[in-house]
């Protein structure tokens, strides 16, 4: 029997209030704590997963690829953060390619965020309405169900 290779999990963000990472899986599901997104956009998110793996130049650690800290780069950011900060007169083409990849990944993450927040909000609203009003464990905020 062939050895099963574990797929890389992509960390796409961090939920600040609950202090939990948000992961994108190869099937397009998104997991944060106890909440798993399995909605209508899973096939699109699976394509995003493949695209992120193609774009990234970072190697995964323990089967987790962290792209949550990637920035959106434009000419002003490059000039201020790289050229002036390091007193360089130019920037290499390989560095520009890396920054362009980070920008493309950041744009993908910005497309995923609203759908994840919407799905989490709908799940919280369902839980909030079905729980007893007098229950002290009733989540009053969406992040509390994570």
C-alpha positions in Angstrom: 0.0 0.0 0.0 1.5 3.4 -0.9 2.3 5.8 1.8 -0.3 8.6 2.1 1.1 12.1 1.6 -0.5 14.7 3.8 -1.8 17.7 1.9 -0.5 21.1 2.8 -2.8 23.3 4.8 -2.7 27.0 4.1 -3.0 29.5 7.0 -4.9 32.4 5.5 -5.5 34.5 8.6 -5.9 34.8 12.4 -9.1 35.5 14.2 -8.0 38.1 16.7 -10.8 37.9 19.3 -10.8 34.1 19.6 -7.0 33.9 18.9 -7.5 31.1 16.4 -5.9 30.5 13.0 -7.9 30.3 9.9 -6.9 27.5 7.5 -7.8 26.8 3.8 -7.8 23.1 2.8 -7.3 21.6 -0.6 -11.0 20.7 -1.0 -11.9 24.4 -0.5 -13.1 24.1 3.0 -12.1 26.8 5.5 -11.6 25.9 9.2 -11.3 28.2 12.2 -11.6 26.5 15.6 -14.9 24.7 15.8 -16.3 26.3 12.6 -15.9 24.7 9.2 -17.0 26.4 6.0 -18.5 24.0 3.5 -20.6 26.4 1.4 -21.4 27.0 -2.2 -18.0 28.5 -3.0 -15.9 25.5 -2.0 -14.9 24.7 -5.6 -13.8 28.3 -6.2 -11.8 28.2 -2.9 -10.2 24.9 -4.0 -9.0 26.7 -7.1 -7.7 29.5 -4.9 -5.8 26.9 -2.9 -4.0 25.6 -6.0 -3.3 29.1 -7.2 -1.8 30.1 -3.8 0.5 27.0 -3.9 1.6 28.0 -7.5 2.3 31.6 -6.5 4.1 31.1 -3.2 7.8 30.9 -2.8 7.7 30.0 0.9 8.1 26.4 2.0 5.5 24.9 4.3 6.5 24.0 7.9 4.9 20.9 9.3 2.5 20.8 6.4 1.3 24.3 7.1 1.9 27.2 4.7 1.5 30.6 6.3 0.5 33.3 3.8 -1.5 35.3 6.4 1.2 38.0 6.7 1.5 38.7 2.9 1.1 42.4 2.0 -0.4 44.2 -0.9 2.5 45.8 -2.7 2.2 48.8 -5.0 4.8 51.3 -6.3 4.4 53.5 -3.3 4.9 50.7 -0.8 7.9 49.3 -2.7 9.5 52.7 -2.7 8.8 53.5 0.9 9.4 50.1 2.5 12.3 48.8 0.4 14.1 51.4 -1.7 14.1 54.3 0.9 14.2 52.1 4.0 17.4 50.3 2.8 18.8 53.1 0.7 18.8 51.1 -2.5 18.8 52.7 -5.9 17.2 49.8 -7.6 15.4 46.5 -6.9 16.0 43.2 -8.6 13.5 41.5 -11.0 13.3 38.4 -8.7 12.4 40.6 -5.8 9.7 42.3 -7.8 8.4 38.9 -8.9 8.2 37.8 -5.2 6.3 41.0 -4.3 3.9 40.6 -7.2 3.2 37.0 -6.0 2.5 38.3 -2.5 0.1 40.9 -3.9 -1.7 38.2 -5.9 -2.0 36.0 -2.9 -3.3 38.9 -0.8 -5.9 39.7 -3.4 -7.1 36.1 -3.2 -7.4 36.3 0.6 -9.4 39.5 0.2 -11.9 37.6 -2.0 -12.2 34.7 0.6 -12.8 36.9 3.6 -16.3 38.2 3.0 -17.8 34.8 2.2 -16.2 33.3 5.3 -17.5 36.1 7.5 -20.9 35.8 6.0 -21.1 32.1 6.6 -19.8 32.5 10.2 -22.4 35.2 10.8 -25.2 33.0 9.5 -24.1 30.1 11.6 -23.9 32.3 14.7 -27.3 33.8 14.1 -28.8 30.3 13.8 -27.1 29.3 17.1 -28.1 32.5 18.8 -31.8 32.2 17.9 -32.0 28.5 18.9 -30.3 28.7 22.3 -32.2 29.5 25.5 -32.1 33.2 26.3 -31.3 32.5 29.9 -28.3 30.3 29.1 -25.1 31.9 30.3 -23.1 30.1 27.6 -25.2 31.6 24.7 -22.7 33.3 22.3 -23.4 37.0 22.0 -20.8 37.5 19.2 -20.0 35.4 16.1 -16.4 34.8 17.1 -17.5 33.1 20.3 -18.7 30.0 18.4 -15.2 29.3 17.2 
